[in-house]
Amino acid sequence: MHIKKYTIAALILMILVGWYIFAFITQESKSIEFFGLTLPSLSIAILAVIPMIILFIASVLHMSFYSLLSALKLRKYEKDYEKIVDAIVDAYLGKENRSNSFKTEKYKLLGFLVDNATIFPTAGLDSEVNNKKINNVLSIINGIRSGDVVDLRKYSLPSSNALVIQNERNRYKKGTISAEDILNGHNKYDISLRKEVYTDFVKKAPLNAIEKYRDLISKESLFEILSRINADTNTLVVSNESLISFFEDLKLTSKDYIEASKKLSKSMLPEQRIKLFETLSNENDIVVEAYLFTLFDLEMLTPAKEILDISQPNEYAHFKAYSSLRECGKHFDINLFI
């Protein structure tokens, strides 16, 4: 019961009781002694109402006390609700090291689960959520997903955050920021974005610019460089020494070196290609298979057989099988044996 309504009802009851006693029972007055003191003479009607007043005051104090406790508890839930909204926002934004403090037991469990979860909102979810803070974040996420550029500064997200990376990628695609701005932004842009932009950058950039940012080279960007060597468009002239240094910057597998040889087979001069993989194989045994592939691909059967003859019996079995077939006059595509 609300205290205001209770007070009005209690006052009405006390007035009615006092009026009824005074009007229909007695109009006499009486003096009461209290701890040896004689109190002034009061109407019996008033004396009858005094206990009701005392009970009213006591009951109001009782209700006020528990109302205060209830308000404090409700306030805890309201604060925890606000914190769980913030936790959901942080989860949507992909923030790291999330650890919100909750006061109520139920929100502690829910908050712990949200703080240790990655949440990816579905498209159009903002139209179904009646919370301004969450709606703003959902609108930003949907905008980034659709290729728009949004302002994320107020969220203080690191450059390694997925949304920040995609947002900067959108800026790059829209032309509001250049490739070299990103490549030069060591502390401003995440390394994954810089490597991605570098892969796009090497498709048309001159060799000196490519070498300037060579610390960002990846397998993908290396293959883009290889595809430009002596190509019809965006031609790139690169010496073997430069190519070797690019290869040495990466940890490639045997299959990767073979793929590199395939890329170079389309435009690189045979002599340069053979020399390149011969040099690489002399420095790294993992390149020997790529060198053998290059020799067989260019029909250099004799030097390839010489390498196979001095190899261990269990080495390069597929190339030895190919060599034996060629000696028997059988012609197969070398690509079938790798």
DODOLUM-863355 format. One record per residue: residue in one letter; y, x, z negated of N, C-alpha, C, O in turn. Coordinates in pm, whole numbers, plus 50000, padded with zeros to 5 digits. Example, Ala and Ser with C-alpha at 12.3 -4.5 7.8 and 13.67 -1.06 7.14 Angstrom:
BEGIN
A494315131949220495505123049220496705132049220496685142449154/S497755128549292498945136749286500035129049213501145134149196/
END
This chain:
BEGIN
M498815008550000500005000050000501245008850000501295018849927/H502255005550080503495013050083504255010849953504314999749902/I504835021649901505535020849771506705011049780506965003949683/K507395010549890508545001449903508094987049891508704979149818/K507034983549963506544969749956506014966649816506204955649763/Y505334976649758504804974749623505934972549523505824964049435/T507014980149535508154978749443508784965049454509094958849352/I508984960149576509594946749594508704935949534509184926849466/A507374937249560506454927149506506424927649354506384917249289/A506444940049295506424941449150507674935749086507594929148982/L508834938149145510084932849092510094917649095510534911049000/I509614912149204509544897549214508644891849106508974881849042/L507474898449085506534893748982507154894648843507034885248763/M507824905948813508434907448681509524897148657509634891648548/I510314894548757511384884348745510794870548722511284862948639/L509734867348796509094854148781508474852548642508594842048579/V507794863348594507184862648462508254860948354508114852548266/G509334868848361510414867848263511084854248266511374848248162/W511314849448388511954836048402511044825048347511504815948279/Y509724826048377508804815648331508744815248178508784804448119/I508654827148113508594827647965509894822347906509874814647809/F511034826347964512324822147910512554807247931513124800547845/A512104802048046512404788148078511394778348019511774767147983/F510124782248009509114772447972508384775547840507724766747784/I508494787847790507744791047667508684792747549508574785347451/T509604802347554510514804347441511744811947485511724820147576/Q512824808647417514084815647443514514823947324515654828647316/E513574825747230513874833147108513984848147137513524853347239/S514624854747039514764869247046514044875246927513804868646826/K513684888046940512954894446832513274909346830513444915846933/S513354914446704513624928746689512304935946661511444930846588/I512144947646718510894955246703511194968446637512184975146670/E510304972346541510404985446479509524995346556508374992546587/F510105006946585509385017146664509535030546598510605036746602/F508415035346534508425048046460509535048246353510275057946339/G509615036946278510575036046167511965032246210512845030346126/L512165030946339513485027046388513465012446428512515007746491/T514495005246392514604991046428515424989946555516614993346558/L514784985346658515444984146787516304971546791516054962146715/P517314971246877518154959246887517314947046925516284948246991/S517764935446881517044923046909517084919947057518154919947120/L515904917347113515784914247255515044901147275514264896847191/S515314894947389514624882447421513134885247439512724895347496/I512334875747390510884877147405510504878147552509544885047585/A511224871547638510944872247783511094886547834510304891347915/I512144893247784512364907147826511284916147768510754925047835/L510964913547636509914921647574508574920247646507794929647651/A508324908447700507074906247774507074913647907506014917447958/V508264915547963508364922248094508334937448081507924944448174/I508774942547962508824957147944507494964047972507514974048044/P506324959447921505044965947956504774965948106504184975248160/M505224955148172505034954548317505874965348386505464971348486/I507094967648327507934978048385507294991748367507274999948459/I506764994148245506095006948217504905008948310504705019748365/L504104998248327502944998948417503395001448561502755008848636/F504494994948598505024996848734505425011448757505075017448859/I506155017148659506595031148673505395040548680505365049748762/A504405038148592503205046648592502455045648724501995055648778/S502325033448774501595031548900502335037749018501725043049110/V503685036849014504475043049122504325058249119504175064549223/L504365064048999504155078548987502775082549035502615092749101/H501775074449001500395077249045500295076849197499735085849260/M500855066349255500795065049402501605075949470501225080949576/S502745079649409503585090149468502855103549468502935111249564/F502135106249359501385118749348500325119749458500245129849528/Y499525109249473498465109549574499015108349716498415113049813/S500175101849726500835101149856501315115049899501245118750016/L501805122649799502235136349828501055144949870501135152749965/L499925143549796498725151149833498255147549973497875156250051/S498295134650004497885130150137498815135450245498385139150354/A500125135750213501105140850310500895155750335500985160350449/L500595163150227500345177450242499095179950326499075188950411/K498055171950301496815173350377497045169750523496535176350613/L497815159050545498125154850682498945165650752498765168150871/R499855171950676500665182550734499795194250778500045200250883/K498765197350699497835207950737497145204650869497005213150957/Y496725191950883496065187751006497035188351125496655192151236/E498295184551099499285184851207499545199251252499645202051372/K499655208451154499855222551189498645228151262498785235751359/D497445224451216496225229251283496105223451423495595229951514/Y496585211151440496565205151573497465213051667497115215751782/E498665216651616499575224751697498955238351729499115243551840/K498245244051632497605257051654496465255951754496255264951835/I495705244851749494595243451844495125241651986494495245852082/V496305235151998496955234052129497345247952179497135251252296/D497915255952088498275269752126497035277852163497065285952255/A495935275552089494695282652119494155278852256493665287452330/I494245266052290493805261552423494675267652532494185271952636/V495995267852507496925273952603496575288752624496525293452737/D496325295852513495965310152523494655311952600494505321452677/A493705302752577492415303552648492605300952797491995307752879/Y493445291252831493745288452972494405300553039494125303753154/L495295307052964496015318553019495155331153022495525341153084/G494005330652955493105342152955493605353652869493345365252899/K494315350352761494785360752671493615367352599492605360852570/E493755379952569492705387252498493035388152349494175385852308/N492025391452269492195393352124492845381352057493815382751983/R492305369452085492835357152025492205355051888490985355951873/S493035352151788492525349751654493535341151577494395346451507/N493425328151591494315318851522493765315451384492545315051365/S494665313051289494275309851152494455294851128495545289451147/F493385288351085493415273951061493175271050913492445278350846/K493795260250863493715256650721492595246750691492025247050582/T492275238050786491275227650762489925231750820489865238750922/E488865227450755487515231850791487125227950933486575236051008/K487425215550971487025210951105487745218551216487155222051318/Y489025221151193489765228751294489385243451293489515250251395/K488905248551180488445262451175487285264651272487255274551345/L486345255351273485195256451364485645255151508485285263351593/L486435244751536486905242551674487755254251720487625258951833/G488645258951632489505270251668488725282851695489045290251788/F487695285551614486865297351633486175296851770486105306951840/L485675285051808485005283651937485975285552053485645292052152/V487185280052040488185281352147488655295752159488815300852270/D488875302352043489345316152046488335325752107488705336552152/N487075321952109486025330552164485415324752291484245327052321/A486225317252364485745311152488486745313752600487945315252577/T486235314352722487075315052841487055301352906485995296152941/I488225295452924488325281752975489015281953110490105287553125/F488375275953209488945274853343489225260053372488285252553401/P490475255753365490775241553389490545237553533490795245453625/T490065225453552489845220353687491165215653748492115212653675/A491225215053878492445210753947492755196153914491855187853905/G494045193253896494475179553870494345175253726494605163753693/L493925184453638493725180953498495045177653428495055169853333/D496165183553476497445181453409497905166953413498695162753328/S497425159253509497815145153518497105136453416497465124853397/E496095142053349495315134253253495535138853109494925133453017/V496405148753089496625154052955498025150352908499015153352974/N498105143752794499385139252741499905149252638500095145852521/N500145161552683500705171752597501565180852683501085186952778/K502835181652648503795188852732503455203652745503505209252854/K503085209952632502805224252632501595227452722501625236952800/I500535219452708499345221552790499635218352936499185225353026/N500395207552958500725203553095501495214553167501265217153285/N502425220953095503215231753157502315243253202502475248653311/V501355246853116500445257753150499535253853266499295261853356/L499025241453263498165236853371498915236553504498355239853609/S500175232553498500995232253620501185246353675501145248453796/I501385256053585501545270053627500245275253689500275281753794/I499115272353624497825277053675497535271053813497105278053904/N497775258053827497535251453956498455257054064498065258454180/G499695260354025500625266154121500155279854170500215282754289/I499685288154076499175301454114497955300054203497815307354302/R497075290654169495865288754249496195284354392495485287954486/S497265276854407497635271854540498465281854619498885279054731/G498705293754559499415304154632500885305254601501595313054664/D501375297454504502785297954467503055309754373502135315354313/V504325313254362504755323654269505455316854152506405309254173/V505015319354031505575312853913506105323453815505805335353828/D506885318853717507455327753616506535328053495506395317953425/L505905339453469504975340953357505555349353244504855352653148/R506835352953254507405362453157507365357253014507155364952921/K507575344152995507635338752858506285339352786506235337952664/Y505205341352861503885341852799503465356052761502435357952697/S504255366052800504015380152762502575384452794501895390152709/L502145381852914500785385452955500765399753010501715403953075/P499695407252983499605421053035499355421153185498945411153243/S499605432453246499425433553392497975431953434497695428953549/S497035433953339495615432553370495125418153364493975415453396/N495985408953322495605394853314495335389253453496065392153548/A494285381053466493875375753597494965367353662495155367953784/L495685359353582496745351053638497915359653685498515356853789/V498235369953609499315379053649498955386053779499785387253869/I497715390553789497265397353911497365387954031497855391954137/Q496885375554015496935366054126498375362454160498705360654277/N499225361354059500625357954083501315369054162502085366354254/E501035381654126501595392954199500995393854339501675397854434/R499735390054350499105389754483499795379254571500005381554690/N500145367954511500875357554585502255362754630502695359954742/R502915370154541504225375954577504075385454695504905385554786/Y503015393354692502785402954800502515395754932503045399455037/K501695385354926501365377955048502575370555105502685368655226/K503475366455016504685359355062505765369055108506795364855161/G505545381955087506485391955134507665394455041508615401255080/T507625389154919508725391354825508605404854756509535409254687/I507485411354774507285424654720506465432554820505505427354876/S506815445054842506145453054943504915460054888504725460954767/A504095464954979502885472154939503245484754860502595487954761/E504285491854905504645504354837505235501754699505105510154609/D505885490154681506365486654546505185485754449505265490454336/I504115479554496502925478054411502215491354393501785494754282/L502095498954502501405511754494502135521554402501505529954338/N503455520454395504245529254309504325524254164504745531654075/G503925511554141504055505754008502885509053919502075500353887/H502795521353878501645525853797501495517753669500385513853632/N502595515053601502545508053473502815493153487502575485553393/K503305488953601503705474953618502585466453675502495454553644/Y501745472353759500705464653827499315469853791499115481853771/D498375460753782497005464353745496375472953855496665471453973/I495505482053813494865491253906494035483954012493955488454126/S493415472753974492615465354072493475459654184493065459654300/L494685454754149495605449654250496125461054337496225459454458/R496445472354276496945483754352495895488854450496225492554563/K494625489054409493555493254500493365483054613493105486754727/E493495470354579493365459854681494485460954785494235459954905/V495695463054737496835464554828496705477354909497075477755027/Y496175487854847495975500554919495005498555036495195504155144/T493955490655014492995487855121493685481055238493365483755354/D494635472255208495395465655314496425475355374496695474955494/F496975483855290498015493355333497485503355435498185506655530/V496245508155414495705518755502495365513655641495035521555729/K495425500555663495095495155795496115499155901495805499556020/K497355501955856498405505255954499245517355913499995522555995/A499125521855790499975532555740499655545955806498515548155848/P500635554855817500375568355870499585576555769499475572955651/L499025587755816498135595855732498855601255609498265601455501/N500105605555624500805611255508501015600955398500955604355279/A501265588355436501425577755337500075574455273499995571555153/I499015574855353497665572355300497305582955197496745579855092/E497615595355229497285606255137498165606055012497755610954907/K499355600455024500265599754910499665591554795499865594654678/Y498935581054833498345572154731496825573354727496145563654695/R496305584854758494865586554770494125584654638492905582854637/D494855584854526494205582454396493715567954384492965564654293/L494155559454477493755545354477492625542554576492275530954598/I492075552854634491065550654738489795544454680489375547554569/S489205535554758487945529054723487045529454846487455533854953/K485825524954829484905524954943485455516355056485365520055173/E486025504855020486565495755120487725502155197487795501255320/S488635508555124489775514755192489335526855275489905529355381/L488335534255227487815545555305487275540655439487545546755543/F486505529955437485935524655561487025519555655486885520355777/E488135514255598489255510155683489865522355752490245521755869/I489965533255678490485545655737489555550655847490015554655954/L488255550555821487295555355920487335546956047487165552356157/S487555534056033487565525156150488785527556240488785523256355/R489805534156187491015536756265490965550056341491795552456429/I490015558556310489965571756373489685570356522488645565156563/N490645575056602490545574456750490365560156802489865558256912/A490775550156723490645536156766491695533056872492655540656890/D491505521756943492445517857049493795513456992494835515757053/T493775507156873495005502656808495095508956670494085511856605/N496355511056625496595517556495495775530356481495135532856379/T495815538356586495015550656591495415560256480496595561956448/L494405566556422494635576156316493865588956349492665588656373/V494585599956351493965612956376493815620156243494805623256176/V492575622656204492315628856074491345640556093490335639256162/S491655651556034490765663156043489575661155950489625653055858/N488505668755976487325668055890487645672155747487085666655652/E488555681855731488915686255597489515674855516489215673155398/S490375666955580490985655555510489955644855479489955638955371/L489065642455576488035632355554487095636455440486705628155358/I486755649155437485855654055331486495652055194485825648355098/S487795654655186488485652855058488495638155016488415634954897/F488585629155114488505614855083487115611355029486985604354929/F486095616355096484725613755052484485619054911483825612654829/E485045630754884484805636954753485485629454639485125631154523/D486465621254672487155613454569486325601454522486675594954424/L485245598654593484435586854563483005590554527482505601154565/K482355581754453480935583354424480175573654514480005561954482/L479725578954626479055570654725477545572854720477055583254677/T476835562654765475385563554772474975568454911475805569855001/S473685571054925473175575255055473445564655161473805567755274/K473255552055124473505541055218474985540255257475315536955371/D475865543355161477295543155191477645553755296478435551155386/Y477055565555284477325576055382476785572255519477395575355622/I475645565555521475085560955649476015550655712476255550955833/E476545541455629477485531455679478745538155732479315533755832/A479175548855666480345556255712480075562455849480945562355936/S478875567755868478515573455997478525562756106478945565156219/K478045550856072478065539756168479495536456208479785534256326/K480415536056108481815533156137482385543356235483085539856330/L482065555956210482605566756293481955567456430482515573356522/S480785561656445480065562356573480805555056685480555557656802/K481715546156649482395538056749483525545556818483885542356932/S484105555556750485285561956809485375577056789486035583856868/M484735582456687484865596756661484075604856764482985600856807/L484615615856800483925624656894482605629456832482585632756713/P481515629756909480195633556855480205647056784479585648556679/E480895656956842480905670156782481565669856643481075676056549/Q482675662756633483365661956505482525654256403482475657956286/R481865643756449481035635556359479865643656305479555643156186/I479205651256393478075659556349478545670056250477915672156147/K479645676556283480155686956195480555681356059480335687755956/L481115669456059481545663155933480355660955840480405664755724/F479305654955891478165651755805477305664055776476595664555675/E477365673855864476675686455833477335693255713476665697955621/T478665693455715479415699455603479185691755473478975697755368/L479235678655483479025670355363477625672055306477445672655185/S476635672855396475245674255350474985687955287474145689355198/N475715698055333475575711355272476125711555129475665719455046/E477095702855102477715702354969477035692354877477125693454755/N476345682654936475755671954854474455667154921474485662155033/D473345668654852472045664854910471945650054942471135646055026/I472755641854875472675627454896473155623555037472905612355083/V473835632755104474375629955238473375633855348473625630955465/V472255640155312471305645055413470795633655500470685635055622/E470485622455439469995611055518471035606355619470695602955732/A472305606155578473375602355670473495612555783473775608955897/Y473275625155751473315635655855472155633855952472325634956074/L470965631055898469805628455985470055616256072469755616356191/F470605605756014470915593656092471875597156206471685592856319/T472905604956174473895608656275473235616456390473515613956507/L472375625856354471695633856458470815625156546470865626256668/F470005616456485469135607756564469945597756645469585594556759/D471035592856588471875583156659472495589356784472725582556884/L472775602456777473375609556890472325616656976472645624857061/E471055613256950469945618857028469815634057011469335640957100/M470235639056896470085653356865468755655056791468735657356670/L467665654056865466335653556805465885667056749465235667656645/T466215677756818465725690856774466285695056638465505698656550/P467605694856618468115698656485467655689156375467475693256261/A467455676456411466975666856311465545670256271465195669556153/K464715674056370463325677556340463255690256256462375691656171/E464165699556280464165711956203464415709156055463825715555968/I465295699656027465565695955887464345689255826463995691955711/L463705680655904462525673555853461355683055828460575681155735/D461245693155911460115702455899460185710655770459145714555716/I461395713355721461515721555600461665713055473461835718255363/S461585700155491461725691255376460385689455305459345693155358/Q460415683855183459205681055108458425669555175459025661155242/P457095669355157456265659055222456685644655190456565635755274/N457185642455067457545628855029459015625555056459495615055014/E459715634355125461135631955154461315626555295460605630455388/Y462285617455310462745612355440461595606755524461515609355644/A460725599055461459525593955529459885585355649459235586255753/H460905577055635461255568155746461825575955864461615572155979/F462555586555836463065594755946461945602756011461955604856133/K460975607155932459835614255989459015604956078458505609056182/A458905592356037458185582656120458915580556251458285579856357/Y460235579656245461025577856367460885590056458460745588756579/S460915602056398460795614356476459445615056547459355619256663/S458395610856476457055611256535456965601556653456355604656755/L457575590056640457555580256749458315585556870457905583556984/R459425592256844460185597856956459405608657028459495609857150/E458635616656954457795627057015456705620957101456225627057197/C456325608757065455305601657143455915593857258455205586557328/G457195595357279457845588457389458245574257358458605566857449/K458195570157233458575556657196460065556557161460565565257088/H460755546857212462185545757188462485533257106462285521957150/F462985535756986463395524756897464815527456849465295538856850/D465455516956806466805518356750466685524656611465925519856527/I467425535456587467355542256458467735533156341467315535256227/N468545523056371468975513756267467805505856207467915500456097/L466695505156279465515498056228464815505956118463975500556046/F465165518656103464425527256009465255531055886464865539755808/I466405524555870467225527855751467405515655664468065516455560/
END
